Amino acid sequence: MDVMAVRDATLRAIERARKDSLPTLLEIRAYRYMGHSMSDPGNYRTRDEIKKYQERDPIVLFKDSLKDAGVLNDADFETIEKDASEAVDKAVKFADESPFPDASELFTNVLA
């Protein structure tokens, strides 16, 4: 739940891989605010638990840290969010307008 901690751990793993040719397994734990799917009402968590984790939301905390450091301001974030939304809309439009693959492709690149 900490963007910079994940970055630091990733950089250490990359350095280890390059220097020692060793693999690293990073366990990145994050909290889901919603259930696993639309059919999962998430009744196994309390509102207080969810609220506690929302206060530690990594995106919000990272955004705040960038603002506090003077790296980005509100206008920058609005531009980023607008650009991201446009990219998603463009991708969805492309997917919706793309033809389904031919049935003969069903098993292409399937190994097992």
Backbone as JSON, one array per atom type, in Angstrom:
{
  "sequence": "MDVMAVRDATLRAIERARKDSLPTLLEIRAYRYMGHSMSDPGNYRTRDEIKKYQERDPIVLFKDSLKDAGVLNDADFETIEKDASEAVDKAVKFADESPFPDASELFTNVLA",
  "N": [[0.82, -1.19, 0.0], [2.15, 1.12, -0.37], [3.48, 3.2, -2.58], [6.13, 4.12, -3.06], [7.64, 2.37, -1.49], [7.21, -0.02, -2.84], [8.41, 0.64, -5.26], [11.1, 0.97, -4.4], [11.68, -1.64, -3.48], [11.42, -3.02, -5.87], [13.47, -1.88, -7.39], [15.67, -2.82, -5.92], [15.37, -5.56, -6.41], [15.75, -5.65, -9.16], [18.41, -4.79, -9.34], [19.66, -6.89, -7.96], [19.08, -9.0, -9.68], [20.48, -8.21, -11.97], [23.12, -7.99, -11.01], [23.71, -10.39, -9.57], [22.41, -12.38, -10.95], [20.11, -13.52, -9.87], [16.81, -14.54, -9.0], [13.92, -12.75, -7.72], [11.17, -12.74, -5.57], [8.5, -10.7, -5.24], [6.14, -9.86, -2.94], [3.38, -8.12, -3.21], [1.15, -6.51, -1.45], [-2.16, -5.46, -1.47], [-5.17, -3.69, -0.73], [-8.48, -4.48, -1.45], [-11.27, -2.49, -2.1], [-13.75, -3.21, -2.86], [-15.84, -6.11, -3.48], [-14.85, -9.37, -4.82], [-16.06, -9.65, -7.29], [-18.86, -8.56, -9.3], [-20.91, -10.01, -8.24], [-20.23, -10.38, -5.64], [-20.96, -9.23, -2.62], [-19.33, -8.42, -0.56], [-19.74, -8.74, 2.19], [-18.21, -9.64, 4.26], [-16.54, -7.87, 5.42], [-16.23, -5.0, 7.51], [-17.67, -1.69, 7.45], [-16.08, 0.1, 8.81], [-13.55, -1.12, 8.66], [-13.04, -0.99, 5.9], [-13.05, 1.8, 5.56], [-10.83, 2.48, 7.11], [-8.73, 1.46, 5.55], [-9.12, 2.94, 3.22], [-8.28, 5.41, 4.03], [-5.59, 5.06, 3.92], [-5.05, 4.85, 1.25], [-3.02, 4.04, -1.43], [-2.76, 5.46, -3.85], [-3.91, 7.97, -3.36], [-2.28, 8.82, -1.21], [0.24, 8.88, -2.47], [-0.23, 10.78, -4.45], [-0.72, 13.01, -2.82], [1.83, 13.23, -1.66], [3.37, 13.94, -3.86], [2.27, 16.4, -4.46], [2.86, 17.81, -2.07], [5.63, 17.85, -2.25], [5.94, 19.53, -4.33], [6.14, 18.59, -6.88], [4.05, 18.0, -8.64], [0.95, 19.69, -9.38], [-2.53, 20.56, -8.68], [-3.67, 21.15, -11.19], [-1.98, 19.71, -12.88], [-2.62, 17.1, -12.1], [-5.29, 17.0, -12.88], [-4.98, 17.13, -15.64], [-3.57, 14.73, -16.08], [-5.51, 12.85, -15.23], [-7.54, 13.42, -17.08], [-6.25, 12.79, -19.52], [-5.76, 10.05, -19.07], [-8.38, 9.07, -18.86], [-9.31, 9.63, -21.44], [-7.61, 7.93, -22.9], [-8.48, 5.43, -22.01], [-11.15, 5.49, -22.88], [-10.69, 5.57, -25.64], [-9.44, 3.08, -26.02], [-11.5, 1.33, -25.24], [-13.41, 1.97, -27.19], [-12.01, 1.11, -29.48], [-11.86, -1.65, -28.91], [-14.59, -2.32, -28.82], [-15.31, -1.81, -31.47], [-13.77, -3.55, -32.89], [-13.49, -6.55, -34.85], [-14.55, -9.86, -33.9], [-12.12, -12.43, -33.35], [-11.32, -14.93, -35.8], [-12.76, -18.19, -35.58], [-10.93, -20.19, -36.02], [-8.66, -19.37, -34.77], [-8.83, -20.02, -32.15], [-7.27, -21.9, -30.7], [-4.71, -21.02, -31.12], [-1.41, -20.47, -30.14], [-1.8, -21.75, -27.71], [-0.58, -23.69, -25.19], [-1.15, -25.89, -23.59]],
  "CA": [[0.0, 0.0, 0.0], [3.06, 2.26, -0.39], [4.05, 3.25, -3.93], [7.58, 4.26, -3.03], [8.21, 1.13, -0.94], [7.18, -0.99, -3.94], [9.46, 1.08, -6.19], [12.41, 0.65, -3.82], [11.86, -3.1, -3.48], [11.59, -3.41, -7.27], [14.83, -1.49, -7.79], [16.6, -3.77, -5.3], [15.23, -6.84, -7.12], [16.39, -5.48, -10.48], [19.85, -4.76, -9.1], [20.06, -8.25, -7.61], [19.02, -9.8, -10.9], [21.57, -7.8, -12.86], [24.42, -8.21, -10.38], [23.93, -11.77, -9.13], [21.6, -13.28, -11.77], [19.2, -14.22, -8.97], [15.43, -14.07, -9.05], [13.32, -12.21, -6.5], [9.71, -12.76, -5.54], [7.95, -9.58, -4.49], [4.73, -10.0, -2.56], [2.83, -6.77, -3.13], [-0.19, -6.68, -0.88], [-3.03, -4.3, -1.58], [-6.51, -3.92, -0.17], [-9.6, -4.22, -2.36], [-12.39, -1.82, -1.44], [-14.98, -3.87, -3.28], [-15.76, -7.57, -3.5], [-14.1, -9.97, -5.91], [-16.79, -9.49, -8.54], [-20.15, -7.87, -9.12], [-21.8, -10.87, -7.45], [-19.68, -10.48, -4.29], [-21.33, -8.01, -1.9], [-18.28, -8.06, 0.38], [-20.31, -8.66, 3.54], [-17.27, -10.21, 5.22], [-15.75, -6.77, 5.96], [-17.04, -3.93, 8.08], [-17.46, -0.37, 6.85], [-14.94, 0.7, 9.5], [-12.33, -1.7, 8.1], [-12.85, -0.41, 4.56], [-12.72, 3.21, 5.75], [-9.45, 2.53, 7.61], [-7.83, 1.26, 4.42], [-9.26, 4.05, 2.28], [-7.45, 6.51, 4.54], [-4.21, 4.72, 3.54], [-5.06, 4.56, -0.17], [-1.69, 4.37, -1.96], [-2.83, 6.46, -4.92], [-4.15, 9.26, -2.71], [-1.08, 9.19, -0.45], [1.31, 9.23, -3.42], [-0.64, 12.05, -5.05], [-0.48, 14.04, -1.81], [3.27, 13.42, -1.48], [3.87, 14.67, -5.02], [1.83, 17.8, -4.29], [3.64, 18.39, -0.97], [7.01, 18.04, -2.71], [5.94, 20.51, -5.41], [6.42, 17.92, -8.15], [2.85, 18.2, -9.46], [-0.1, 20.45, -8.72], [-3.88, 20.11, -9.01], [-3.88, 21.23, -12.65], [-1.26, 18.57, -13.46], [-3.4, 15.88, -11.84], [-6.48, 17.06, -13.73], [-4.52, 16.78, -16.99], [-3.26, 13.3, -16.06], [-6.77, 12.11, -15.17], [-8.23, 13.62, -18.37], [-5.52, 11.99, -20.52], [-6.0, 8.63, -18.78], [-9.77, 8.79, -19.21], [-9.38, 9.62, -22.9], [-6.93, 6.72, -23.37], [-9.37, 4.31, -21.71], [-12.28, 5.61, -23.81], [-10.19, 5.2, -26.97], [-9.21, 1.63, -26.01], [-12.81, 0.68, -25.21], [-14.0, 2.16, -28.52], [-11.28, 0.21, -30.37], [-12.28, -3.02, -28.62], [-15.99, -2.47, -29.23], [-15.42, -1.76, -32.93], [-12.93, -4.59, -33.5], [-14.2, -7.8, -35.1], [-14.1, -11.02, -33.13], [-11.19, -13.24, -34.13], [-11.87, -16.11, -36.45], [-12.79, -19.36, -34.7], [-9.72, -20.99, -36.25], [-7.61, -18.84, -33.9], [-9.14, -20.37, -30.78], [-6.2, -22.64, -30.04], [-3.41, -20.47, -31.49], [-0.53, -20.14, -29.01], [-2.2, -22.46, -26.49], [0.45, -24.72, -25.0], [-1.65, -27.08, -22.93]],
  "C": [[0.87, 1.27, 0.0], [3.81, 2.25, -1.72], [5.57, 3.29, -3.91], [8.27, 3.03, -2.44], [8.25, 0.05, -2.03], [8.27, -0.65, -4.95], [10.83, 0.68, -5.66], [12.69, -0.85, -3.83], [12.1, -3.61, -4.91], [13.0, -3.06, -7.75], [15.88, -2.42, -7.19], [16.56, -5.13, -6.02], [15.91, -6.77, -8.5], [17.91, -5.51, -10.33], [20.38, -6.15, -8.78], [20.09, -9.14, -8.85], [20.18, -9.48, -11.83], [22.94, -8.17, -12.3], [24.7, -9.69, -10.13], [23.18, -12.81, -9.95], [20.67, -14.14, -10.91], [17.79, -13.66, -9.09], [14.98, -13.51, -7.69], [11.81, -12.34, -6.63], [9.26, -11.61, -4.67], [6.49, -9.87, -4.2], [4.21, -8.59, -2.31], [1.39, -6.9, -2.67], [-0.96, -5.37, -0.96], [-4.41, -4.68, -1.08], [-7.56, -3.56, -1.21], [-10.73, -3.56, -1.58], [-13.72, -2.48, -1.77], [-14.77, -5.38, -3.24], [-14.96, -8.06, -4.7], [-14.75, -9.77, -7.27], [-18.1, -8.77, -8.25], [-21.11, -8.7, -8.27], [-21.33, -11.04, -6.01], [-20.0, -9.19, -3.53], [-20.3, -7.57, -0.86], [-18.76, -7.93, 1.81], [-19.37, -9.17, 4.63], [-16.35, -9.14, 5.81], [-16.69, -5.69, 6.5], [-16.74, -2.63, 7.34], [-16.26, 0.32, 7.5], [-13.61, 0.18, 8.95], [-12.02, -1.08, 6.74], [-12.41, 1.04, 4.68], [-11.27, 3.36, 6.21], [-8.46, 2.39, 6.46], [-7.95, 2.37, 3.39], [-8.45, 5.26, 2.73], [-5.98, 6.3, 4.21], [-4.1, 4.4, 2.06], [-3.73, 4.98, -0.81], [-1.72, 5.43, -3.05], [-3.01, 7.85, -4.32], [-2.91, 9.72, -1.96], [0.07, 9.61, -1.37], [1.02, 10.57, -4.07], [-0.35, 13.19, -4.08], [1.02, 14.29, -1.63], [3.88, 14.19, -2.65], [3.48, 16.15, -4.95], [2.66, 18.48, -3.21], [5.07, 18.7, -1.39], [7.1, 19.06, -3.84], [6.25, 19.92, -6.77], [5.27, 18.13, -9.13], [1.84, 19.03, -8.66], [-1.47, 19.95, -9.18], [-4.15, 20.13, -10.5], [-3.18, 20.07, -13.36], [-2.07, 17.28, -13.29], [-4.67, 15.85, -12.68], [-6.12, 16.66, -15.16], [-4.24, 15.28, -17.09], [-4.55, 12.48, -16.08], [-7.55, 12.23, -16.47], [-7.58, 12.75, -19.45], [-5.77, 10.5, -20.32], [-7.41, 8.24, -19.18], [-9.95, 8.72, -20.73], [-8.73, 8.35, -23.47], [-7.81, 5.49, -23.15], [-10.55, 4.32, -22.68], [-11.88, 5.17, -25.21], [-9.99, 3.68, -27.06], [-10.53, 0.87, -26.02], [-13.48, 0.78, -26.58], [-13.34, 1.21, -29.53], [-11.74, -1.23, -30.17], [-13.71, -3.26, -29.09], [-16.14, -2.54, -30.75], [-14.6, -2.83, -33.63], [-13.75, -5.86, -33.73], [-13.69, -8.9, -34.17], [-13.11, -11.79, -33.98], [-11.9, -14.44, -34.75], [-11.79, -17.3, -35.5], [-11.55, -20.24, -34.86], [-8.56, -20.54, -35.35], [-7.76, -19.28, -32.45], [-7.99, -21.03, -30.04], [-4.8, -22.16, -30.44], [-2.66, -20.06, -30.23], [-0.98, -20.73, -27.68], [-1.24, -23.63, -26.34], [-0.08, -25.99, -24.35], [-3.17, -27.04, -22.89]]
}
